Amino acid sequence: MDRRVRRALVVAVLLGVLLVGGQKVLIWSGDAAAKDCAIHAVPAPGGDLPARTAAPAYPAATVQRGGTVNDASCLNRTRVYGVVRPRSTADVREALAFARAHDLTVSVAGTKHAMGGQAMRPGALLLDMTGLDRVRVDTGARTAHVGAGARWHDVLEAVHPHGLSVATMPSIDVLSVGGTVSVNAHGLDFREGSLSSSIRSLRVMTADGVVHTVGPHREPELFRAVVGGYGLLGVVLDVELDLVASEVYRLRGRVVDVADLPRVLGEEVLADDDVRMTYTHLSTSPGSLLREGIVYTYERAPAGEPVPALETRDSDRFGRLVLNLARTGGTGQRLKWRLQRDLLPHVRSCHAARNQALRDAEACMVARNQAMYESLGLLRNRLPQYTDVLHEYFLPPDQLVPFLADLRTELGTHDAVLLNASIRSVHREDVALDYAQGDRLSVVLYLSQRVSPAGNDDMRDLTQRLVARSLARGGTFYLPYQQHYTAAQVRQAYPGFDDFVATKRSYDPDLLFRNSLWDRYAERR
């Protein structure tokens, strides 16, 4: 083990002993299954309805009768009629027919990483799509046919042996393909855009049981509403994704003053054709909070660099300990940023270059697929008193620095702890609920809150203030997270929202597909 790594590990463990006590260090660094908190971030519209009991039976693919479900935030425990895990198109059609016959609504879920009840509804029949997880690669057409329930981890493992890569995907690989299509996710590859730009076609079953094969030029109205439509138009069955060549990149990182960040990104990163992927991590340390960042770039390497096999990290224990210590504030936050800025560049998992010049420069070489082969297991923890939530805001580049100043001010008056802040580049896409009204810089916040009524109140106020700040600066916000925003704010950020509602009603006049997004912002207007 490298001396610097040993020293950092010793420091982190000693700090852990001081902050949480020696016997608790293993708990603070340990992995855990998904949490299921009893408290709600936002009460369900109309209350948490009791599970229906009128129907005499359940569909054949049922895996849960009654009971509750929750999402990744653990703050949306919801009582449902039941959970069906279809393994075929016929199973989906049977479930929809059953729901129509028994006057049930239907919600559609994958890995349930949305954080505001977008994949569930009280009393609904929930379709758990993770059983539809087949991945088939067509090397000739350079496409992958992917079941909606497959994880991006599965897709990367399927395409990598063929020398291919996905054109775009979210920044972690544990999410389901269908779920991320339903929120039109984006990732590190700013040149390819969001998922909508890499979908050649998809199959969706509408409320009447009809399967439509749609794409940008085939039933485009339905396609534009399904991609980024939060499961309200129908059930995505599978997706045909464009693939690109697998490549090896040179990974670089440089510390930049945030005041210079829009210029550096615009003139030196986005304008450089050799840079294929990028993201920026911002400081969460009190002394430099949101005032400096590390700009990471993945640059094309000279031809001939071999693409190594995918590798899985052995353990997330050290990273999880550091992240959890950061929840305690000041000292933990300083340690996390110091390690991220000063130690991480020396201990990254890199491959040596074949090119002599790059080898002499000790360049860090990373395969494209490896950069996206990331489950972020360090985010799972055994701390019941905390849960983590995401925010995302999309700002015009010239408003990034003022918004970060707004964010710094708001964080100073709230209890929520900022664990991570990153910047990515996004662009306008041709979908009904487009979050980018042009070229935008995305600000992704990963926040820790207390699992308590006070923690919820604090997060509600912080969210409402940041949404208002973003809108005032010509920005928008992302819809998959906690629903503390108002209907007016949704329509300000998404001018096409009412047209989307009309399209949904035309394909689903009886409103079979429902979730919290519909109930809060469309049905109750």
Secondary structure, 3 states (H helix, E strand, C coil): CCHHHHHHHHHHHHHHHHHHCHHHHHHHHCCCCCCCCCCCCCCCCCCCCCCCCCCCCCCCCEEEECCEECCCCCCCCEECCEEECCCCHHHHHHHHHHHHHCCCCEEEECCCCCCCCCCCCCCCEEEEHHHCCCEEEECCCCEEEEECCCEHHHHHHHHHHHCEEECCCCCCCCCEHHHHHHCCCCCCCCCCCCHHHHEEEEEEECCCCCEEEEECCECHHHHHHHCCCCCCCCEEEEEEEEEEECCEEEEEEEEEEHHHHHHHHHHHHCCCCCEEEEEEEECCCHHHCCCEEEEEEEEECCCCCCCCCCCCCCCCHHHHHHHHHHCCCHHHHHHHHHHHHHHHHHHCCCECCCCHHHHHCCCEEEEHHHHHCCCCHHHCCCCCCEEEEEEEEEECHHHHHHHHHHHHHHHCCCCCEEEEEEEEEECCCCCCCCCCCCCEEEEEEEEEEECCHHHHHHHHHHHHHHHHHHHHCCCEECCCCCCCCCHHHHHHHCCCHHHHHHHHHHHCCCCCECCHHHHHHCCCC
